[in-house]
Amino acid sequence: MSMSVNRRTLAQLSLAPALSALVPALTPGQAGAAQAATRAARGPAAGAPGKSGAASALRRAAVFMDEHVSYRGAYVWSYLPDLSQTWGEMEARRTMCWVQPPGTPSVGHAMLDAYHASGDEGCYRAAERTGLALVDAQLPVGGWNYIHDFAGEGSLREWYETIGANGWRLEEFQHHYGNATFDDAGTSTAAQLLLRLYLERRNPRIGRALDQVITFMLKAQLRGGVADGGWPQRFPAFHGSVSRMPWPDHVPPWLPSDVRHGMEDGDYTRHVTFNDDVLGENIKFLLMCVSTLGRKDLVRPVRRAMACLHRMQQPGPQAGWGLQHLARAARGRPAGAPAGARSYEPRSLATHTTQTNVQQLFAYFRLTGDHTFLRRVPEAVAWLESCPLTDQQKAENPQLASRTHPTFVELGSNRARFVHRFGSNIRNGAYYHDYDHHDTLSHYSGGRAVDTAALRRTYDSLMALTPAEVADLKARSPLTAKGRIPLPRYFTFRDLTLDDLFREATVPVPEVSDEQAAELISGLGTRDHWLSPIDAVTNPYRGPAPATPNDGKAYMSRHVGDLYDTSPYDPRTPPDEPPYVPRERPEGITTSAFTANMARLTAYVTVR
């Protein structure tokens, strides 16, 4: 449930809807003319690499990653330079690939963008091989798990039983369910890459895989009742999935007696999920298929998904959303009620999810022209305004200082709930939550930055649109426009939004100076790859974690527990507990640096 490294902050996102609604998009011709004017005004610089030099660098970087770093065209997240140790969100085997960003699909998008800018076939071949690796990693059901192991099912199960099972804070990797996930945009990002590659050259293998993922997304969509149109976190349901996390027999004597803990609503993988904007990501992919493949049969599933998000908004005065909502009535609670998820995601409303869902309602209005989607936005904003962090909470917890709101707000009381943990590993420790704002988790923020003023401004601007302006939006909407709408040419300059799918919409090309491009090319050197600090390392698996009680607090606000914990952590800030000592981050090859650097060079080539 981590977020893609390429995602903009919610604060940055909050202004985009108002601008897109009020400012006409440039046509491709107008955008090209504007870029040409910029280039002319800037003029050539001495020693500038020029288009050919930058295009050559794009090719060298793509080919090196494809031929030397990838495994059968697939990627994890980071590698030591000699490839002796690799990581995704956890330690990875050399035969593994990571699907969730910034893994395999993210690299493929960067390579395809480089091809679009340079026309170099080496970039295209690398992108296509990455796409075919995703075809091989695709599950028979049509979606993807977070990870895939090309060494086979036995190797993958052994990884889950050792490294995965001992990752204290990574509960989604502690059990192998064998099904696909919508979490972290893995399936949707992979699906988008397959769509782009298929449209490029109509490769039949990619086309069949694309048909499979579309079918999977439709089968996974919930049907009937209040949950109709939503998606669960995983599909198909796995009947052996975990419904509660263990609570140790021994708890520290300092633990308050009234804490709550565990997975309060059982197996969260079957609930309707809004975590990491699952509905928004799935809708975006389906609309891309509507626009480019002429799949008008996908319009109804899109509308059902939009209606589900709108319907799941809770009644006032707490008119927000949770990370998960019950798909059906359970434990005396009605379908549609906010639900708990992982053991550090309590049953509650989530302020950041509410902000994201309000922004989705703005997008749904622009797609449809239907003011119904805006009707309850003021209620949601009013609720967010009712539950900010207090000055005392921000002053007494440095992790909350730059935040505006608690992450989780209790149902009914409207009080913030904060998550903590005790112990030192998966067997002697556990997560719990209460009202205490001290000693919160480092790996899952207790606070969020929510810009309610920006939400109000966007709402006001959309409500002020004239009937003619609304009609223009509907005419250019991928949901209702006539004829095909091509995809944006570049996917890595920033996260694409639903606004970018409108006819005549353009994705701005970042400005990259001659000096910056030269520096990027210099960084490749003769190695043909970039080295950058690896921000997370792991303890090696050393056997099952011991259940020996640990009553200390050394691991409460750290990314990792004792040496048996296989969770990733920043080596510069380990726990203050022997034998940990601060160390510098190792240098290595990272897919996040690769995709960011490729995007900047691609932007430079594009405007040349």
Secondary structure, DSSP 4 states (H G I P E B T S, - for coil): -PPPTTPPPHHHHTTHHHHHHHSPPPPHHHHHHHHHHHHHHH---TT--HHHHHHHHHHHHHHHIIIII-BTTB--SEE-TTSSSEESSSEE-TTEEE-STTSHHHHHHHHHHHHHHH--HHHHHHHHHHHHHHHHH--TTSS--SEEETT-HHHHHHHIIIIITT-TT-GGGSS---SEE-GGGHHHHHHHHHHHHHHHH--HHHHHHHHHHHHHHHHHS--SSTTTT--BSEES--TT---S----S---TTS-TT-EES-TTS-GGGSEE-GGGHHHHHHHHHHHHHHHH--GGGHHHHHHHHHHHHHTPPPTTS----SEE-SS-BTTB-TTSEE--STTS-SSEEHHHHHHHHHHHHHHHHHH--GGGGTTHHHHHHHHHTSPPPHHHHHH-GGGTT-SEESEE-TTT--EEEEEEESSSTTT-EEEEES--SS--SSS-SEE---HHHHHHHHHHHHT--HHHHHHHHHH-TTT-SS--PPPS-SSSS---GGGGSTT--PPPPP--HHHHHHHHHHHTTTTS--EE---B-PPP-SSPP-------TTTTSS--STT----B-TTS--SSTT----PPPEEEEHHHHHHHHHHHHHHHHT-
